Amino acid sequence: MAEQLLFLDREAVLASLAHVDACEEVAQVLCRHAEGRVELPAEGYLPWANGEGAYCRSLAMLGAVEVDGGSPLRGMKLINAATSNPSHGRERAAGLIMLFDPDTARPHVLAEAGWLSATRTAAYTMVSLRHLGPERWDATTFLGCGMLARVHVGLLATAFPRMTRVHLYDTEPRRAEELAGWIRERHPHFTVRVEPGARPAVAAAQVVVTTTTADRGYLPAAWLAPGTFVAHVSLADLLPDAFLEAQGVFVDDVALVADNPRRILGRLMRESRITALSGTLGQVLIGERPPVRPTASHVISNPFGMAVLDVGLLGAVHEAAVRLGLGQKLTLY
């Protein structure tokens, strides 16, 4: 008997995502997570330095999500990255996501992970903004101008049509200018400004999204005006006092963040400098924790990145691909 699986390259993933509400899919999985209806094993982590001395890592993350009226979705994301990739014109991270057949346990769907993972992350930011963001805002700042920022901008354009201004900063000015050009071409209703530094970029908007590869903090609480919402998507942009002085700090999974030595919030939790969080975004969605919007101070969303969100989103993408006849059948043997 031949063993086959359906492969979805980036083109097929993009075409399928056009028929999927990524924010709604992510919100549903976050609710199931808060209700205890997911399985989330510990991630595998393999770090090394490449020939340039740049930090590289491989992450292997398994997850399962209960589905109403059907078998749970089970799968794995393998996502690798090298911090030197952008300087060579490559995306920082790339990998694969797969779904497992519920009866044979064989992988039966394999998808390019880079864009799908970035969409998952951006959708999480959109959901957090809906429930934890400022009551009124019209501008967003991106610190870091790679693919992840680009995917965020695309979702912002549809999720928050009243937003009109985008501010950009990157340690490589060329990347910021390239993203600015892309935004002006694809989303001409946005006013785009490339800022000369991180501090003026943070001051320019009520919503700040960190999409960098920084491994050392640089952003203190003093930069964050009252009423600011920070989507701390990347690892280490915020300094400790930004967390300690926050009006609210929300995560996706408390244990995952606390156990991660590479994230500043995890270190603060293990050192008992932060003993209580405001809750998870999923708890807010199901009404278990109250939402906190920034007023007197700032609010931080600090997701770890749960494989169950990738698995759930790929489930929806797979359904769309099947309906549309997209993808390529690969015969394993």
N, C-alpha and C positions, 0 to 999 in steps of 0.2 A: 504494500500500500504506500503510495507516495505521500510524503510529508510536505505540505505547502504552508506558506504564510503570506499575508498581504503586506506589501511594503508601500509606505507613503513617504515620498520624498518631499522636500520643502514646497515645491509647486503644488503637490496634491494636498499637503497640510493647509497651505494658504487658501486654496480653492474650497476646501471643506470648512475651514474656519469662517468663511464668508456666510455660511449657512448655520452657524452656531452662535448662540448668545454666551460668549465666554464668561462674562460677569455673572450671569445667572447660574451657569454650571459651577463656577467656583463657589458662589454663595451657597448652593445646595450641598456641596461637599463639606463646606465649613460648618453648616448646620448638623450634618451627620457626624462630623468629628465631635462637635460639642455634645451630641446625644450619645456618644460612645458607640457609634455604628461604623467605625473604621478600624483597621489594623495598621499599625505604623511601627514596624521593627526598626531597630537602630540602624543608622546608615553606615555603609562602609566608606572609609576615607583613606586614600593613599596619596601622600604628598611627595614631591621631589623637586629638585632644581634642574633646569635644562642646561644645555651647553653655554647659554648666555648668563647663567646664574639666576634666571628668572624663576619665580615661584610657579610650580605646576601642581595640579591635583586632579584626582579622579574620585568621583562620588558615585556610589551605587546605592540606590534607595528603592526599597520594596514598599508596596502598600496595597491595601484592599479596602473597597468601599461598598457598603451594602446598597442594593438597588431595590426599590419598591417593586414587588411582584416579579423579581428575577434573581438570577444568581449574582453574587457579588462580583464586582470588577476587581480583578487581581492583576498586578503588573509590576514593572520595574523601570526606573529611569537610570541610565548611565550617562553622566554629564561630566566632561573633562574640560580643563581650562589651563591656559598658560598666560601669565600677565604680560608676556612679551609679544603675544599674537597681534594686538592692534598696531604695534609699531611696524609690523610687516604686512599690514593691510588685511589681516585675517580677523575674524570675530574672536573675541576672547574665549568663548566657550562653545562647545559642540558635543553632540552625543546622540543617543538613541533612546527611545521609549518603547516598551513593548507591553502588550496585553497577553494574558495566559488563557487558553481554552479552559473553561470550568470543568470539563469532564476528563480530558486527556492530560491536562497540566502543561501542554506544549505551548510555546509562544505561537500565537496565530495572527498577531498584528505587530508590525515593526514600523516605527515612524521616526523621521528626523526630529531631533529633540530641541535644537537651538531656538527656532521660532516658537515652537509650542511651549517650551519652558518660559520664554520671555513673555508670551501672551498670558500664561498662567500668573506670572508675577505681576504684570500690569493689571490684569483683571482683579487681583487681590487688592492692589492699590485703589482701583476704582470703587470697589465695595467698601473699603475702609473709609474713603473720602465721603461716600454717601452717608455713612453712619457716624463718623467721627470728625469729619472735616469742618471747617468754618461754616457758619450759617450763610454767609455771603462772601464770595471771592471771585475774582476774575483773572487771576494770573498764577502761573506755575513756573517755578524755577527747577531746572535740571542741572545737577552737578554730575558731570560725566555724560558724554554725548555719543555713546556707541549704540549698538543695536537695541539694547534694552530701553534706552531713552526714546528711540524712534518708535518702538512698539507702544510705549506709554502714550506718546503724542497721538498716535492713531486711535487708541481707545478713548482718550480724553475728548477728541473731536466729536465723537458720537455720544459718549456718556454725559458730557457736560457742555452742551452747545453754547451756554452763556459765557464760557471762559473765552477771553479774547487775547490775552498776552502770554507769551512764552519767553522766558529768560534762560540763557544758556551759559554755562561755564565748563571748560575742560582744561586740564593742564597742558593739553596739546591744542593750541588755538585752531589748527587746521580741522580737527574733528568737530569743534563747535561751529565753524563756518560751514562745513559740509552739511551738518544737521540743519543749520539755519536755512541753507539753500533748499534742502529737501522739504522742509516745512513750508516755505514760501511757495514752492511748486505744488505740493499736494494739499496743503491746507491754507489757502491764501487769505482766509478770514482771520487768521492769527497774525497779530503783530509780533515780530520776533526781534529780540535784541541779544547780541553776544556781549556778555559782561566781562570787564577786565580782570576780575578776581572773584574768588569764592565768596568773600564777605559782601561785596555789593550785590552779587547774585542772590544771596540769601535774603538780603534786605529788600529786594525788588518785588517779592511775592509773598502772599499769605500761605501758599502751599509749596513746600520744598521736597523734591524727590532726589534721593542720592542713588545714582546708578554708576558708581565709580568702581575702580579696582583698588582703592586705597586700603593699605594694611596698617595705617597709623592714623589716629584721630587728629582732627584739626578744627572741628566745628564746636565752639563752646556755647553755653547757654546764653551768653551776652549777645551773641549774634541774632538770637531768635526773639523777635518782637512778640509781645502779647497778641494772641489770636492766630499764631502760626501753627500749621499742621505739618509734621515731618514724616514722610514715608521713608524710613531708614531701610532701604532695600538692600544696599550693599553692606559690607562687613563691618567697617570700622571708622566711618566718617565722624560720628559724634564723639565728643569728649565726655568723660563721666558726669560732669556737672550738668550737661544737657539732660541726662536721664534723671539725675537727682533733683533737679528743679522743675521737672515737667509736671503739668497739671494732670496728665494721664499717660500711661504707657500700656499699650496693647500688643499682644503677640499672637501667633497662630497656635503654638503648642508650648506650654510652659516648660515641660521637661526637656524638649528638644533644645530650646534656647539655653536653659540652665546648664545643660551638659556639654555645650559647645564652647571649647576654650578659645576659638577663633573670633568669637563675637564679644564685643565690649560689654553688652548687657549680660551675657552669660557669666563673664568674670565678676561683674558687680553683684550678681545674685549669689555666686559661690563664696564671695568674700563677705556676704551678709550686709553689703552696703545698700542693697535694695532688698527688702524682705517681703514686699507685697507688690504685685502688679495690679493694674486695673482690671485685667481679665484677658480673655481671648476674643478675637473678632467673632468667632462662632458663638460664644456665649452671649455676645451683644445681639447677634442675629436671632437667637431663639428666646431672647428676653430674660436670660439668666443673670446677666450683668447690665447695669445701666450704661448707655453711651456717654462719653465725655467729649464735648466739643471745646476747642480752645477759646478761652476768653481772657482770664487774668494772666495766663501763662501760655505755654505751648503744649501740644499733644503729640505723642510719638507713636507711630505704628512700626513695629520691629519684627517682621515675620522671619522665621527660620527658613521656610521653604519646604513644604510637606509633599512627599511623593504622592500622597492620596489625591492631591489637587491635580497633579499631572495625569494620574491614572483616570480620574473622573473626567477630565477634559478630553483625554484621548478617546475615552468611551464615546463621547458625543461626536468627536471628529470622525471616528470610525463609522458610526451610524450614518453620518452625512456622506462619507466617502462611498459607502456601499450604495446608498440611494442614488448618488451621482455617477456611479460606475468609475470611480477614480482609483488610482493605485495600480501596483504591478504585482502579479502573483509570482512568488519566488519558490522554486522547488528545492527543498533541502536535500532530499534523497529519494 
